[in-house]
Amino acid sequence: MDIGKSFTFVFEDDAWITKILIAAGILFLGVFFSWLLLIPLILAVALLNGYMVEIIRQVIRGQLDGLPEWDNWGDLIADGLKVVVIQIVYALPIIIATCCLIIPMVATAENAEGFSAFLGVVLGCFILLWAIAMSVVLPAATAVFAATDDLAAAFRFGEVFALVRDNLSTYLITLVMSWVASFVGGLGGAVCGLGTFLTAPYGTMVTGHLYGQAYVASTAAPAQAAIEEEVE
């Protein structure tokens, strides 16, 4: 994997400023109008996720430079919503564990504070461990969906887990670098407030490139794509 490429490829596009500004505008409008039943925010997240999927596909095709165009917004929203579904499904153990433990925690809060605290620690540890595991697996699941254009492929858990297991070092590197990208994405808020609307989309773009590279390194996807093109 070329880690540095994931952080610099954005700026190799002649229209990178315009494309990041479009992403920033989408995010800003989504947040600004989020009081409307969260629908604008959901659409904004879907668009950015869909754009990330396009970056993954671009990398899988061997196109490591530049950014996709902001077109086919309907497809971007559809792909982005599918990514949200993938994230929710892989987070289900956390959701279920929280629902199962929160009731006894509240019920015992007054009469058995120690037991309630114990349940809180158990829940917290489980959430932390599962969140780490999910962060390792999600790049593979998302890239599998992007590569196949098949949402169900992301839920072939045996195949996804095997892909991660057989390429664990690659996905651990992807995990760490994705955290770095997320950190960079949050710097805008720490530095100048509204800057988050610029840095957060950049972090998403970097993450997409990392996911694509990890998938390529794990499956030799460019070779497969070249063979398919020759056949056609």
PyMOL commands that set and color helices and strands:
alter all, ss='L'
color gray80, all
select helices_A, chain A and resi 3-12+16-32+39-60+73-90+92-107+113-148+151-155+157-166+168-192+196-219+221-231
alter helices_A, ss='H'
color red, helices_A
deselect
rebuild
show_as cartoon
